Amino acid sequence: MSDRETTPDTMSDTAPDRAPNTAHDMKHEKTATASPAPLTAPLADRAAMDAIVEGRMHDPFSFLGRHRAGRGCVVRVFYPDAVEVRLVVPRKGKPPLERAMQCIDPRGIYEAPISLQSKQYSLRILWADGWQETHDPYSFGTLIGDLDLYLFTQGNHRDIDRIMGAHLGEMDGVSGVRFSVWAPNAHRVAVIGDFNIWDGRRHPMRLRHGAGIWELFVPGIGSGERYKFEIMAMDGTTLPAKADPYARFAELPPATASIVAPPLEHAWQDSDWMDRRGAAQAPDAPLSIYELHVPSWRRENGGTGYTSWNRLGDELIPYVVALGFTHIELMPVTEYPYSGSWGYQPLSMYAPTSRHGTPAEFARFVDRCHQAGIGVIMDWVPAHFPSDPHGLARFDGTHLYEHADPTEGYHQDWHTLIYNFGRTEVRNFLTGSALYWLRTFHIDALRVDAVASMLYRDYSRKEGEWRPNIHGGRENLEAVSFLQELSAILRDYCQDAALIAEESTAWPGVTRPPETGGLGFRFKWNMGWMHDTLRYMQHDPLWRRHHASDITFGMVYAYTERFILPLSHDEVVHGKGSLLSRMPGDDWQRHANLRLYLALMWAYPGKKLLFMGGELAQWEEWDNDRELAWHRLDDPLGRGVHDTVGRLNALYRAHPALHRRDFDHDGFRWVIADDTENTVFAWIRQAPESAPVLIVANMTPVVRHDYRIGVPWGGMWHERLNTDDRAFGGSGVSSGHALHTWQEGAHGMDHSLVLTLPPLAVLYLSPDAG
């Protein structure tokens, strides 16, 4: 134990970006200068000096800084390559006392006496290129309070982003950056960066034993500094330098350093949106999502550069507004090392990727979306992380964030590592990340990726490649508990924000509250509907009569969860082709089929999601290194699909029958589900106090004349949408925009319409009250 004296200290997040800490000449105020005096204490322990110089010191505060020595005190510092080090002690009403420190080890260790009454001091260091004035990092007390440490170890710290990582602040009136990192099994941890020429010997950190957190206040540095952590494992091995798991900004990949970020001081202008966000994301609201991979929506510099958040705000927002989408969904923007992972292998769960700008610019982009009435969903990936040496893998020389057992800690499909969901500090790292994005950047919803891989211990594993849970089952009980805890936390702290699951199995209760045994998500992607209907649409229309169940089966389970119908990025990659290329027929028929398919989706119960490029009917499979096929807007057929999507969104939002009862049996009624001869489907969407909408789909290129369909209301009905309209690139077949019902009943209803069904097309019709 050290007998070093410490005093209570406080931190402030309102410090200026940078305190003076630059080399300069010797033009400074006059100071009282004392000659070196004999030390009153014996020279420091040789073993401690060797450990400091060799970068092995476990407890640097036991040696460096201010310590009792006999009846007085000494200050010890380590500055290799310094020409001279001088101790400067302030005196009340007098010039500061300045004395040269004695070099007690030629490798750079200096020592000087200081009085018991002198609690503060600074240093003047002569380097080869001039003088530097600074403060001693080892003159400051502890940084993190005991309550913060306790909450972290319990997994219950709800502001962990303000504690861990790198933060500008002040201690004892001195500005600088406080660093903290969790590495409980490390022998030694040091912060390295440009400010210490990446020399881990210069800034070893203090261990807070109860929590396993290492901390250090580095005075005189500010925002923009690059840094990492140099960690020595218990066996004496120095690990590859690690990026900060809690970094709030990072270098542009392939560079891997973390960057000290300034406090986010964005002046939000989205109060109107935030006030109505709960209603805009409620289960009875129209939710139409445009899924977006930011790097390939637009490219700059001839297709080689990333677009900025600022340019994206200028171009994307009006584009999405014009198309009528209610939300955008960003594929992961948490910093990730490999662009080919599309962000689904993130390493910095608190840092927006630097590919598109700074955190402040990202906040401004979200704010602009909200001011335009567009919600922002972000894909968030707690299921796995990559094994890059600068990342979380074996972070302190042990399996800290991941399971040690590869049957639990390694994803065979993606060659990534799995978080140890049973460890409280890991859970706090993840829940803290979720809260950070929702609270700091006003993100409206998190779509949790790869939930199925979290829920099942045998996910993508053969017999003998996985371990059962404590009850002998295949369920990952720790992951289930984590997801339930996450949903409860978000409900308590961000009530209006939504949690969305990409879950591809029949796990029960994904969208039920945790109190009733559910996972607590608000919505779940309906992967089954997507696979069934895409398979159906790829059949030649001649054979579709044999596959009607691909359209009808989804209604068997449509109300078991609150579903989003996703035509996502996963369906246009890895050799699957684009949506358009998967449609059968000639060029005209392919476009007609795509318009038909999109209209079916917008009419089916469930919220909507379309991956970018689908609205352009681009021929090519999505390529993350190229921007979208914007030239398709100059093609009448491509423009027709684009305009169809805009019309669908307008109708979806304008007609409550199309969205208000998405998750209620009473909101849907089959009219025709068994006409395999003509391959026609029809159903009604309905909601209280609003007009119903009749949907009729002709799945073949044959025009059907005098086709009678029952309807629940008599009177005048209007054609609200015809995907065969010439304005969309269709053939223009129509029954007319206004049709009067017949008194002749059909399909169990008292009234009917007699229609001409256009080829490969969908009709939306509603009565006058609509």
N, C-alpha and C positions, 0 to 999 in steps of 0.2 A: 504494500500500500504506500502511496505517496503522501507526504505531509504537506503537499502543495496547498497554499491557501486559495480558496475560491470565494467569490462573492456572487450573490444573486444577480441574474441578468435578465433582460427582457429583449424581445425581438420585435421589430416593426416591419410591416410590408410596404411602408410608404417611403422607403429610402430612395434617394436618387439612383439612377442607373449605375453610376460608377463613382467611387471615391478616388481622390488623387492617388496615383501609384505609378508615377512615371519617372524615368531617369532624367536627371537635370544636372546643371552645373552647380557650383557651390555658392551661387548667389542666394542667400537666405538671411533671415533675421539673426542678429547676434544672439548667441547663447552662452551660458556659463559652461565652460569646459573643464572637466576634471581629468587629471592624469590617472592612468591605470593604478589601482591600488592592490596590494596583496589580498588575495582571497582569504576570507575568514574560515572557509570550510575546505576540507580535503578535496582533491580533484575527484571528478565524477568516476563512477565505477567503470572500469575498462570494458567489461562485458556489455554494459549498456551502450557505451559509445560504439562498440563494434556492431551491435544490433541496429543502432540508428544508421550508421554509415552504410551497412550492408543491406538495409531495407528489410530487417527481420523483426523490428521492435513491435511487440504485441500491444504494449501500453505506452505510447509516446508521451502522454501527459505525466507519467511517472518520472520522466527524465527532463523533457523540454519544458520551457516556461519558467514560472516563478516558483521557487522552492525555499523552504527554511534551510538555513545552514548555520549551525551554532546559534549565536544570539542575533543573527541577522538573516538576510535572504540573499539568494543569488538568482540570476536569470540565465538560462542556458538556451542557446539557439543553434540551429544547424543550417549553415549556408555554404555549401561547397562552391568553390571557385570565386568566392568573395575576396576582394583585396583587403577590405577592412569592414568591421561591423561596429557601430557605435550605439550605445544605449542612451536614450533620451527620456528623462523623467520630468514631468511638469511640476512646477512649484507655484503655489498660490501667491500672486502678487510679485513674482520674481521671474526672471528668464528661466527657461528649463535648464536642468542640469544634464550635461552631455559628457559621456566618458567613453573611451575606446574599450571594447570588450576584449578580454584576453583569449587568444586562440589556444585552447587546451588540447586540441587535436588537429594536426595539420590537414586532416581530411575535411575540415570545415566546421568544427564544433567550437563555439565561443561561449564565454562565461563572464559575468560581471556582477559585483555586489549591488544590492539595492536595499534601501532601508525598509524596516517593517511597516512604516507608515505610508510608504509609497505604493499605492494600489494600482496605479496605472503607469504605463510606459509605452514608448514606441521605439522604433529602430531606424537608424540611417545606415545604409549599406553602400559601400563603394564597389562597383563592378568595373570591369575593364572599360566600359563605355560611359560611365558616369555614376552619379549618386541616385539612390532610390530611398524614398521615405515610406515607411510602411508600419503596420502593427504586427505583433506576434500572434499567429493563430492559436498559440498555446497559452495565451494570457486570458482567454475567455472561458467561462464556465460552460455547463451543460446547456444543450439547445432544446431538447424535447422534454416536456413535463412528464411526471410520473403517471398522471391520468392518461395522457396520450399513449404512453407505452403500454399501459394496462389494456386499454381499449383495443389496441392493435393486436396484442397477443390473444385477446378473446375473440378477435374477428369482428368487432363491433364499432370500429372507428368510422364515422360517417363523413369525416372531412380529411381522410388520409392523404388526399392530394395536396393539402396545405402543410402537411408534416413531412412527407417523404420527398425525395428528389432534391432539386436545387432551387433555392428561393432567395431572391434579393431581400435584404433586411438590414437591420442595425443591431449592434450589440455595444453597450456602453458608449453610445454616441458615435460608433465607428460603422461605416457602411461596408457591405461586402455581400458574400453569398454563403448561405448555410447549406451544407450538403448532408444528406442522410441516406443510408442504404441498408437493407436487411440482408445480412450474411452471417447467421448465428454460428456457423461451423467453421468460419475462417479463422486462421491464426492472426492475420493482419490484413487491413484494408487501407488503401490510400487513394485519395482523389488526385487524378493527373489531368493535365491539360496544357494549353498554350501558355498559361500563366506560370507554370513551373517547368517548362520545356519537357513535359511528359516524363518527369523524373519522379517515380513513386516514393523515393526516399524523402522528398521535401515536404509532403503533406500527408503523413500517416494519420489515421482517424482514431477517435475514442470509441470504445465499445461500451454500449449500455447493456450490461450483461443480462438483465431480466428479459429483455425483448430481442436480443441479438441484433440490435440496430447500431450501426457505426455512424458517427456524426463528426462534423468539423465545420467551423466557421472560418472562411478564408477572407480576410479583409482586403479591401482595395480593388476588388474585381467586380464586374457588373454583367449586364445582359449581353448576350452574343458570344460569351466564352464557350469554347469547345471543351468537353471534358469526358472522362470515363473513370471507371474504378479499377485500380490494380489490386487484385486479391491474391493472397497467399493462402493456400489450403493448409490444413492442419499437419499434413505430412511435409510441409516446406516447399511444395511445388507452387511456383507462380503461374497462375492461370492466364489465358489470353485476356487482354484488357476488356472489361465488360461495359457495355452501354448501360445507362441508368434505366432500370425498369419503370421508374416513375417520371422519366423525362417528359417535359411538356413541349419539347421541340427537338429536332434531330437534323443531322446533316443530310444533304441530298444523296441518296444511294447512288453508287455503291459505297460511298464513304459511310462510316458507321458511328461517328462520335455523337454524343448528346450535346445539346446546346442549352445554355442558361437562358431561359425565356423570361421576358419582363412580365410583370403582372398584367393580366388582361383587363384593360381599362376601356373596353368598348362601351359607348353610350347607346344602349339598346333603344330602338324606336318601334318595337313590335308589341306594345302593350295591348293593342286592339286584338291582334291574333292570339296572344296568350290568354286573354280574357275569354275568348270563345273556342279555344283549342279543345277543351273537353267535349263540347258538343260536336266539333268538326271531326272528332275521332271516335265518336260513340258508335256502338253497334248498329244503330238505326240511321247513321249518316252515310251519304255517298262517299265512298273511299275509292279513288281511282289513282293508281300509283304508276309513275314513270320511273322504271329502274334504270340506273345510270352508272356507267363506268367512266369516271371523269377523264382519265388520261386519253380515252379513245373517242369521246364524244366530239371533241374538236382537237386538232393538233396544230401546233405553231411551227414557225421556221421551216416551212416546206414539208411538214409532216414528221419532223424529228423532235420537236419540242413539246413540252407539256403546256396546256392552257392554264391560265392563272384563275384564281378565284374571282378576281375582278372582272376578267373578260367573260368568265362563265356567267357571272351575274348579269352582265350586259346582254348576253345572247341567249342563254338557257332560259332565264326566267320569263321573258316575253314569249318565247317559243312554247313553253309549257302552259303558260296562261292562255295563249291562243288556242292550244289543243284541248283545253278544258280539264286537264288533270288537277286533282286536288292536292297531290303530294308528289314529291320526288323521293326516290330511295337511292342513296349513295352506296355503291359497293364499298367495302371497307376503306376508310381513310385513315385509320390508325396506322402509324408508320410501319412499313414493311420493307424488307431488304430486297426481295426478288420481284421484279415487276410482273413476271409471268405467273405469279400466284394470284394476281388481281387484287391483292390485299388480304386474301384469306389465310395468309401465314404471317400475321403481325408480330412484331417484337416490342413495339412501344405502344402500350395500350392507353397511354394518356397524351399522345402527341399526334396532332393532325399531320399527315405526310407533308414534307417540305416540297414535294413535287409541284405544288400549285400555289405556294406562298406561305405566309406566316400564320400563326394561330389567330392573330388579330384580323387578318384578311379573311380567314375562314369564318370567323364570327360575323364579320360584315356581310359575307355572302348569305349566311343563314338568316340574318336580320332582313336583308333585302327580299329573300324568299317570303318571309312572314309578312312583310309589308305588302307584298303582292298577293297575299292570301294563299300561299303555297306552303304546306307542311313539309318538314324535312325528316325523313327516316334514314337511319344509318345502320348498315350491317355491322354487327359486333360479334367477335369471334372468341368465345371462351372455351371452345371445344379442344383446341390444340394450338401449338406454337412450333416454329421451326427450330432446328438444332444448331443454328449458326453459332460459332464459337464466341462471338461478342454478345450473344443474347442470354436467355434464361437457362439454357441447358447447363446442368452441373454448376450452378451459379457460384457457389462458394466452395467448390470441390466435392460437393455432395449433391444428391438428387433433391434439391430444395423445392423447386416449383413443380417438378414432375415426380411421378412414381418411380421408385427404384426398380421395381419389377417390370420388365418389358411387356409382360402380358397385361399389365394395367396402364403402363406409362408410354406405350409406343403405338402410333397409328401405322399399321402396315400399308394401308392404301395410299397415304400421303407422305409417309416417311417423316412424320412429325411426332412431337411429344405431347402427352396428355397431362393436363394439370392435375395435381393431387387435391381433389375437391374435399377431401376429409381434413385438410390442414387449415386451421383457422386463419393463419396469416395469408395463405394463398386465396382463400375465399374473400378476405378483406381487400386484397389487391384487385380482385375482379369486380366485386361489388362497388368498390371505390371508383374504378374506371367507369362503370355504368353511370353512377351518380355524377361523375365529373362531366361527362358529355351532355347529360340532360340538364344539369344546373349551370355549368359554365358556358356552354354553347347553345343552350335553348333547343337542343335536339328534341324532336317531338315523339319519336319512337325508336326503339332498338329492335332490329330483326336479328334474332339469335341464330347463327348459322350452325348447321350440322347437329341439331339437337338429338337426333336418333343415335349418333355416334357417342353421345354423352350418356344416354339412358341405358344402353345395353353393354354389359361386359363382354359379350360374345360378338359385338358388332364386327362384321367382316372377318371373323375368326373361325377356324375349324375346331372340331372337337380336340381337346387337349391343349389348345392355344390360349385358353382363358381360364380365369379362376372364378368360381362361384362366389356369391356374397355370403354373409354370415348365416343366411337361412338356406343356402344351397341353390339359390336362384340365379338367373342371368341379369337381373336388374342391378344397375349401378346405384345403390342406395345413397351414396355420398353425393353423386351428381343430382339425383332427384331432390335431395335435401337442399343442395345449393340453389337449384332453380326455384324451389319454393321460397327459400329465403330471399332470393333476388327479387322475385315478384312482390313479396311483402314489403321489402324495403322501398321499392319504387312506388308502391301504392302509398306508403307513409310519407315519402319525401317529395315525390313528383307525381301527384295523384292523376293529373291530366295526361301524363305521358303514357304511351302504350308499349307493350312488350309483345313481339311477334315471333312465332316459332316456325323455323323451317324444320318440320318433323315429318318424316316420310313413312312412318309405320302407323299401326292402329293403336298406339299407346292411349289408354283411356284418360279422359279428363285433362287434356292439354290446356284447354281454355276454361277449365273450372277453377274456382278459388282454392288456394292451398288448404283452407279450413275444411273443405269437403273432400280432401284427398287429391285435388287437381294440382297442376303445375303452376297455374296462375297467369298464363299468357292471355292477352286479350284476343288475339287472332292466331290462326294457324294456316300455313300454306296447304292447299289441297293438291297434293302431288298426284293422288290417284286420279282425280278428275283430269288433270293435265295430261297424264300418260294415256288415259282411255280415249279422250277426245282427239288428241294428236294422232293416235293410231287410227282412229276412225277416218279422220280427214285425209290420211295418206292412201286410203283405199280408192281405187278407181270407182267413180260413182255407180258403175254398172253392178259392183259387188257390195255396195254399202247396205243394201237391203238385208244382207246376211249378218250385219254387225250392229244392229240397232241398239243392242245392250250397251255398247260403248258410250252411247249418248244418254241412255236412260238409267244406267246403273248408279250413277253418282247421286241420284235422288234417294237411293236406299239409305245412305248415311249422311246426306247433306246437312242434317240438323244435329248431328252428334257433337259437332264443334262449331265454333265461329270461324268460317273459312274465308281465306283469300284465294282467288283463282289466279295462279301465277303462270304466265308465259315468260319465264325468266331467262337469264343468260345461259343457264345450264342446258337449255334446249336448242341453242344455236352455236355450239362449240363441239370440239373433239370429233369432227367428222359427221356430225348430225346434219349439217347444212343449215341454211337459214329457214325461217318459217315459209317463205315463198317457195324455196326450192323443194320443200317437202310436200307441196300441194301437187296433185296430179293434173294432167292435161296439157294443152298448149299454153302459150303465153297468156292469152285472154282468160282461159279457164283457171289457170293458177291464181291470177289476181282475183277473179271472181270467188274462188274457193277461200282465199285469205280474207276477203271482205266478209264472206259468209261466216267464217270461223270466228272472227272478231265480234261480229254482231251476236252470234250465239253466246259467246262468253259474257258480253255485257248484259245479256238478257237472263242469264242463269243466276240462281241465288248465290250470293257470295260477293265479297269485295274484289276489285280488279287490280291486276298488275301486268304491265307490259314492258318488256325490256326494250331499250332504245334500239332503233333501227327497224323494229317490227312495223312501226307506223310509216316507214319509208318503203316497205316491201323490197328491201335490198336483196339482191340475188346471192351475194357472197355470205358465207359463214362469217360470224363476228371474229375479228382479228384485233386483239388488244393493242397491237402496235400501229394500227391504222385508224383514221377517223371514219365516221359513218359515211355511207354512200349518199352524200347530200345531192349529188347530181340526179338522183331519182325524183327529186321534186320537179325536175324539168321534163320528166316523162309523164304523159297523161295518166298512165296506169299507176305509176308510183304515186303521183299526186292524188289520184283517186283513193288509194288506201289511206294516205295521210288525212285527207278530208273526211273519209269515213270515220276514222278514229275521233276526229274533232266533233263530228255530228253525234256519235255514240256517247261521248262524254257529256255533251250538252243535254241530250235526252235523259241520260242517267241521272244527272243532277236536277233536271226540271221535273221529272215524274217520280213522286214519292213511291209509287208502286214498284219501281225498279230497284229501290234500295232500302226502304224503311223496314221491310220484313224479310231481310236476307236470312235470318236465323229462326224463322217462325214457319211452321208447316202451313199456316193459313195464308202465307204470302205467295204461294205457288199452287197452281192447279193444272194438271195435265188436261189438254183437250184432245190431242192426237199423239199417241205414243206407239201405235201398232200398225200404221199404214206402211207395211213393208213393200206393198205392190208399187206405190208411188214414191216411197222413200221421203215422206213428208212428216215433219214433227210440228206440233203446235202446243203452246201452253199460255197461261194467263198469269201475269204478275199483278198482285193487288195489295192494297194497304187501306186502312180506315180513312175515311173522309177524303179520298182521292180517287180519280178515275183509274180503272184497270188498263193494263196494256196487254194486247194480244200479240204474241210472237208466232210467226209462221215461217218455217224453214223448208225450202225445197232443195234437197240435197243432190239433185241430179241436174244435168244441163237441158232437160226436157221441160218445155213450158207446159204447165197444167192449167187447162181452161175450165171454167165453171166449177171451181172447187169450193164445196160448201163446208163452212166451219161454224160451229155453234159459238155464241157469245152470250154473256150474262146480261147485257143491257141492250134495249132496243133504241132505235133512233139513228142519228147520223154518226158514223165513225170516220176517222181521218187517218190517212197514211202518213205516219210520222217519220218513217224511214223505209227506204227501199234500196238495198245495197246494189240493185241492178240499175240504179238511176244513171243516166248518161253523164251526170256531173261527176260521178265516181269512176267513170270508165266502163259502165255497164251497157247493156243493150237497150235499155229504156222500156222494157215490158212492164206494164202497170195496169191495175184495175181502175186507176183514177185516184185522185187525192181525197175525194169525199165519196163515201159509200153509205147507202141506207140499208138498214137491216131488213131481213125478211121475217114474216111472222112464222115461217116454217122452222120448227125447232131442229136441233142437231146436237149430237154429243152430250145429251143430257141437259141441254139448255133450251130455253123457250124461243130464242131468237137465233138468227144465223146471218152470216155474210157469204155471198158468192163471189169468189175471187179468181183472178187470173194470176197464177203463181209464176213469177219470173224465174229463169234458169239460174241454178247455183246462187240462190239469193235468200235473204231474210227480210221479212216485212215486220215492222212495228206499227200497230194500229191502236188507236184509243178513241173513245167517244167524245162528244162535244165538251163534256165537263173536264176533259183532260187538257 
